[in-house]
Amino acid sequence: MLSEKVRLLATGGNFASLTTLTADGQPCAQVMWVDCDDEHIIINTEVHRAKFANVQRDPRVVVLIINKDNPYEYAEVRGTVSEVVHGEAPRAHADTLAWRYFNRPYAPEQIQSERVILKIKPL
């Protein structure tokens, strides 16, 4: 179960840094929208992105969620991608996140490949 602090940060419209490992083992970080359920950090991405290839090869990740109102308040979650969700749910979830972050639906022209949800289980 995620802590209350992590859940509040992950669902509060705060940005996160997702760090994955490249093929040669180098860390690679990207700024992302973030979400969660009771047990997982949730990242929504597309299958053509390098971060997706990275977690397919090595599921170890770090997610750092930073409070938009106080950048000195943050939560670091180290974990593994334990599940990849395909199908309709990731597209609908992209809309949910777009409303949370920008008060509008996700623009369909932004989608370049299949959307997926990465469920990250904390260590």
Phi, psi and omega in degrees: 000134177287150177291160178299320179300313180297315180298318179296316178295318184290334182254005186264016181074023178269150177274156180230155170256122176259120178252124176242175179247130179285176182301329179266011175088002180284141176288146181221121185247143176225145174278132188223159162286153183220155178209180176201163164243196183294332188240350187226146162280141184240127175239134179252128182212192178237153187290340180277353184281148180300323181299325179292315177299320180298313183285338174292324181279318182216108187283001180287131181217165169231134175241124177246114181257126185247128178296121182295336181267344180208091185296350175276353173258122182207170174224134175253128177238117174262135182191194178230147174287109185263344181205142172241123182261125177251174174101209185285328186302317180297324179293316178296322179295324177300321176296316178303315180292319180298321176296319181296316186271326188228005178057042177201162176288163177289132183286120182301332180290347177281341184280122181253340180206191181295132175278144178221156173252130174260119176262120185253119178269120178297150177287000000 
